[in-house]
């Protein structure tokens, strides 16, 4: 998984009924875009260092409308 600053990191819930969690990649400790990623979670504005697992995927930022 290769990320860029501004990508959205989406974590699927791992249990039935768990919500998706979405964050914005704000920094990349490794210049090649590999994990971990610094992510600002959209639900609470908390920033965390994330090592995404198999339930995660990246989405490129969408163009402004």
C-alpha positions as CSV (number, residue, x, y, z in Angstrom):
1,X,0.0,0.0,0.0
2,X,1.5,3.3,-1.2
3,X,0.0,6.5,0.1
4,X,0.4,10.2,-0.7
5,X,-0.4,13.1,1.6
6,X,-4.0,14.0,1.1
7,X,-5.2,10.4,0.4
8,X,-8.1,9.1,2.4
9,X,-7.5,6.0,4.5
10,X,-10.7,4.0,4.9
11,X,-10.8,1.2,7.6
12,X,-13.7,-1.2,7.3
13,X,-15.2,-2.4,10.5
14,X,-14.0,-5.9,11.4
15,X,-17.1,-6.9,13.3
16,X,-20.7,-7.0,12.2
17,X,-22.2,-3.5,12.8
18,X,-18.8,-1.8,13.2
19,X,-18.7,1.5,11.2
20,X,-16.1,2.5,8.6
21,X,-13.5,4.9,9.8
22,X,-12.1,7.5,7.5
23,X,-9.0,9.7,7.9
24,X,-6.8,11.9,5.8
25,X,-3.1,11.1,5.4
26,X,-1.3,14.1,6.8
27,X,2.3,12.9,6.8
28,X,4.5,10.0,5.6
29,X,7.5,9.0,7.7
30,X,8.9,7.1,4.8
31,X,9.6,8.9,1.5
32,X,8.4,5.9,-0.5
33,X,4.9,6.1,0.8
34,X,4.9,2.9,2.7
35,X,3.3,2.6,6.2
36,X,3.0,3.8,8.8
37,X,1.0,6.9,8.0
38,X,0.1,9.9,10.1
39,X,-3.6,10.2,9.8
40,X,-6.2,12.8,11.0
41,X,-9.5,11.0,11.7
42,X,-12.5,12.8,10.3
43,X,-14.8,11.7,13.1
44,X,-12.9,13.3,15.9
45,X,-9.9,15.3,14.4
46,X,-7.5,13.1,16.4
47,X,-4.1,12.5,14.7
48,X,-2.5,9.0,15.0
49,X,0.3,7.0,13.5
50,X,-1.4,4.1,11.7
51,X,-0.1,0.8,10.5
52,X,-3.0,-0.2,8.2
53,X,-4.1,-3.9,8.1
54,X,-6.0,-5.9,5.4
55,X,-9.3,-4.2,6.2
56,X,-7.9,-0.8,5.0
57,X,-7.7,0.8,1.6
58,X,-6.6,4.2,0.2
59,X,-8.6,6.6,-1.9
60,X,-7.1,9.4,-3.9
61,X,-8.5,12.9,-2.9
62,X,-11.4,14.0,-5.0
63,X,-11.3,17.2,-7.0
64,X,-13.0,20.2,-5.5
65,X,-16.5,20.7,-6.8
